[in-house]
């Protein structure tokens, strides 16, 4: 198997069992914008190929995905904050919209049920 490696990082930038070395380099230049001088094509075994795959950088989340990934945690923060404000008397339950009171009650009931198991 042929692979295209970025020399400066050792990261796999392309692979194919039948492509010409020039094709792999051209594709890596187009896909990653890496200068040709920083690319090399090597013949590798299946085991070596798997090892190269293991060191590939993990994909980074885009900002919207990062924000979405924190939503559950922030929901719990908001819930705890509301509980604290209610406990301290800063707000009363009637200060909250009915739909919010219902959602909080549902979550408390579910959390209580889970705790009893």
DRENVO-630410 format. One record per residue (C-alpha): x, y, z. Coordinates in pm, whole numbers, padded with zeros to 5 digits, always signed. Layout:
BEGIN
<pt><c1>X</c1><c2>Y</c2><c3>Z</c3></pt>
...
***
This chain:
BEGIN
<pt><c1>+00000</c1><c2>+00000</c2><c3>+00000</c3></pt>
<pt><c1>+00118</c1><c2>+00351</c2><c3>-00081</c3></pt>
<pt><c1>+00074</c1><c2>+00637</c2><c3>+00162</c3></pt>
<pt><c1>+00142</c1><c2>+01007</c2><c3>+00143</c3></pt>
<pt><c1>+00303</c1><c2>+01140</c2><c3>+00462</c3></pt>
<pt><c1>+00355</c1><c2>+01499</c2><c3>+00568</c3></pt>
<pt><c1>+00728</c1><c2>+01503</c2><c3>+00649</c3></pt>
<pt><c1>+00718</c1><c2>+01779</c2><c3>+00911</c3></pt>
<pt><c1>+00448</c1><c2>+01609</c2><c3>+01121</c3></pt>
<pt><c1>+00459</c1><c2>+01241</c2><c3>+01022</c3></pt>
<pt><c1>+00082</c1><c2>+01257</c2><c3>+00966</c3></pt>
<pt><c1>-00087</c1><c2>+01047</c2><c3>+00699</c3></pt>
<pt><c1>-00227</c1><c2>+01270</c2><c3>+00424</c3></pt>
<pt><c1>-00344</c1><c2>+01010</c2><c3>+00172</c3></pt>
<pt><c1>-00337</c1><c2>+00642</c2><c3>+00085</c3></pt>
<pt><c1>-00415</c1><c2>+00409</c2><c3>-00200</c3></pt>
<pt><c1>-00313</c1><c2>+00066</c2><c3>-00317</c3></pt>
<pt><c1>-00304</c1><c2>+00157</c2><c3>-00687</c3></pt>
<pt><c1>-00247</c1><c2>+00532</c2><c3>-00730</c3></pt>
<pt><c1>+00074</c1><c2>+00670</c2><c3>-00867</c3></pt>
<pt><c1>+00287</c1><c2>+00859</c2><c3>-00614</c3></pt>
<pt><c1>+00230</c1><c2>+01182</c2><c3>-00808</c3></pt>
<pt><c1>-00147</c1><c2>+01139</c2><c3>-00775</c3></pt>
<pt><c1>-00124</c1><c2>+01101</c2><c3>-00397</c3></pt>
<pt><c1>+00094</c1><c2>+01411</c2><c3>-00367</c3></pt>
<pt><c1>-00133</c1><c2>+01617</c2><c3>-00593</c3></pt>
<pt><c1>-00438</c1><c2>+01511</c2><c3>-00391</c3></pt>
<pt><c1>-00268</c1><c2>+01600</c2><c3>-00059</c3></pt>
<pt><c1>-00170</c1><c2>+01942</c2><c3>-00195</c3></pt>
<pt><c1>-00530</c1><c2>+02005</c2><c3>-00305</c3></pt>
<pt><c1>-00691</c1><c2>+01869</c2><c3>+00014</c3></pt>
<pt><c1>-00456</c1><c2>+02014</c2><c3>+00276</c3></pt>
<pt><c1>-00263</c1><c2>+02295</c2><c3>+00105</c3></pt>
<pt><c1>+00067</c1><c2>+02138</c2><c3>+00208</c3></pt>
<pt><c1>+00372</c1><c2>+02231</c2><c3>-00004</c3></pt>
<pt><c1>+00501</c1><c2>+01945</c2><c3>-00219</c3></pt>
<pt><c1>+00842</c1><c2>+01965</c2><c3>-00052</c3></pt>
<pt><c1>+00679</c1><c2>+01861</c2><c3>+00280</c3></pt>
<pt><c1>+00519</c1><c2>+01547</c2><c3>+00133</c3></pt>
<pt><c1>+00658</c1><c2>+01203</c2><c3>+00063</c3></pt>
<pt><c1>+00510</c1><c2>+00878</c2><c3>-00066</c3></pt>
<pt><c1>+00606</c1><c2>+00551</c2><c3>+00103</c3></pt>
<pt><c1>+00520</c1><c2>+00186</c2><c3>+00060</c3></pt>
<pt><c1>+00392</c1><c2>+00047</c2><c3>+00391</c3></pt>
<pt><c1>+00259</c1><c2>-00278</c2><c3>+00531</c3></pt>
<pt><c1>-00095</c1><c2>-00309</c2><c3>+00664</c3></pt>
<pt><c1>+00041</c1><c2>-00294</c2><c3>+01021</c3></pt>
<pt><c1>+00234</c1><c2>+00025</c2><c3>+00944</c3></pt>
<pt><c1>-00075</c1><c2>+00174</c2><c3>+00781</c3></pt>
<pt><c1>-00285</c1><c2>+00100</c2><c3>+01091</c3></pt>
<pt><c1>-00018</c1><c2>+00263</c2><c3>+01308</c3></pt>
<pt><c1>-00034</c1><c2>+00576</c2><c3>+01090</c3></pt>
<pt><c1>-00413</c1><c2>+00585</c2><c3>+01128</c3></pt>
<pt><c1>-00378</c1><c2>+00569</c2><c3>+01508</c3></pt>
<pt><c1>-00179</c1><c2>+00893</c2><c3>+01519</c3></pt>
<pt><c1>-00411</c1><c2>+01097</c2><c3>+01299</c3></pt>
<pt><c1>-00525</c1><c2>+01412</c2><c3>+01478</c3></pt>
<pt><c1>-00874</c1><c2>+01385</c2><c3>+01620</c3></pt>
<pt><c1>-01122</c1><c2>+01604</c2><c3>+01436</c3></pt>
<pt><c1>-01183</c1><c2>+01936</c2><c3>+01606</c3></pt>
<pt><c1>-01538</c1><c2>+02037</c2><c3>+01679</c3></pt>
<pt><c1>-01666</c1><c2>+02343</c2><c3>+01502</c3></pt>
<pt><c1>-01781</c1><c2>+02628</c2><c3>+01732</c3></pt>
<pt><c1>-02150</c1><c2>+02541</c2><c3>+01689</c3></pt>
<pt><c1>-02080</c1><c2>+02176</c2><c3>+01775</c3></pt>
<pt><c1>-01874</c1><c2>+02287</c2><c3>+02078</c3></pt>
<pt><c1>-02164</c1><c2>+02501</c2><c3>+02193</c3></pt>
<pt><c1>-02412</c1><c2>+02217</c2><c3>+02144</c3></pt>
<pt><c1>-02182</c1><c2>+01978</c2><c3>+02331</c3></pt>
<pt><c1>-02210</c1><c2>+02197</c2><c3>+02643</c3></pt>
<pt><c1>-02590</c1><c2>+02236</c2><c3>+02635</c3></pt>
<pt><c1>-02667</c1><c2>+01952</c2><c3>+02879</c3></pt>
<pt><c1>-02417</c1><c2>+02082</c2><c3>+03130</c3></pt>
<pt><c1>-02551</c1><c2>+02435</c2><c3>+03102</c3></pt>
<pt><c1>-02908</c1><c2>+02310</c2><c3>+03152</c3></pt>
<pt><c1>-02798</c1><c2>+02157</c2><c3>+03482</c3></pt>
<pt><c1>-02616</c1><c2>+02479</c2><c3>+03579</c3></pt>
<pt><c1>-02932</c1><c2>+02682</c2><c3>+03509</c3></pt>
<pt><c1>-03142</c1><c2>+02436</c2><c3>+03709</c3></pt>
<pt><c1>-02905</c1><c2>+02453</c2><c3>+04006</c3></pt>
<pt><c1>-02892</c1><c2>+02833</c2><c3>+03985</c3></pt>
<pt><c1>-03271</c1><c2>+02856</c2><c3>+03990</c3></pt>
<pt><c1>-03281</c1><c2>+02623</c2><c3>+04293</c3></pt>
<pt><c1>-03026</c1><c2>+02842</c2><c3>+04472</c3></pt>
<pt><c1>-03213</c1><c2>+03165</c2><c3>+04393</c3></pt>
<pt><c1>-03537</c1><c2>+03007</c2><c3>+04518</c3></pt>
<pt><c1>-03366</c1><c2>+02879</c2><c3>+04834</c3></pt>
<pt><c1>-03217</c1><c2>+03223</c2><c3>+04912</c3></pt>
<pt><c1>-03550</c1><c2>+03392</c2><c3>+04845</c3></pt>
<pt><c1>-03407</c1><c2>+03603</c2><c3>+04565</c3></pt>
<pt><c1>-03691</c1><c2>+03482</c2><c3>+04343</c3></pt>
<pt><c1>-04013</c1><c2>+03294</c2><c3>+04406</c3></pt>
<pt><c1>-04160</c1><c2>+03012</c2><c3>+04204</c3></pt>
<pt><c1>-04432</c1><c2>+03245</c2><c3>+04077</c3></pt>
<pt><c1>-04161</c1><c2>+03467</c2><c3>+03926</c3></pt>
<pt><c1>-04090</c1><c2>+03185</c2><c3>+03682</c3></pt>
<pt><c1>-04307</c1><c2>+03121</c2><c3>+03376</c3></pt>
<pt><c1>-04545</c1><c2>+02827</c2><c3>+03413</c3></pt>
<pt><c1>-04369</c1><c2>+02624</c2><c3>+03145</c3></pt>
<pt><c1>-04037</c1><c2>+02662</c2><c3>+03333</c3></pt>
<pt><c1>-04199</c1><c2>+02554</c2><c3>+03661</c3></pt>
<pt><c1>-04339</c1><c2>+02246</c2><c3>+03489</c3></pt>
<pt><c1>-04006</c1><c2>+02149</c2><c3>+03336</c3></pt>
<pt><c1>-03826</c1><c2>+02197</c2><c3>+03667</c3></pt>
<pt><c1>-04089</c1><c2>+01986</c2><c3>+03846</c3></pt>
<pt><c1>-04056</c1><c2>+01708</c2><c3>+03587</c3></pt>
<pt><c1>-03678</c1><c2>+01705</c2><c3>+03622</c3></pt>
<pt><c1>-03695</c1><c2>+01701</c2><c3>+04003</c3></pt>
<pt><c1>-03937</c1><c2>+01410</c2><c3>+03988</c3></pt>
<pt><c1>-03714</c1><c2>+01218</c2><c3>+03747</c3></pt>
<pt><c1>-03404</c1><c2>+01292</c2><c3>+03954</c3></pt>
<pt><c1>-03585</c1><c2>+01177</c2><c3>+04270</c3></pt>
<pt><c1>-03698</c1><c2>+00858</c2><c3>+04097</c3></pt>
<pt><c1>-03342</c1><c2>+00786</c2><c3>+03979</c3></pt>
<pt><c1>-03199</c1><c2>+00851</c2><c3>+04326</c3></pt>
<pt><c1>-03441</c1><c2>+00602</c2><c3>+04482</c3></pt>
<pt><c1>-03319</c1><c2>+00318</c2><c3>+04259</c3></pt>
***
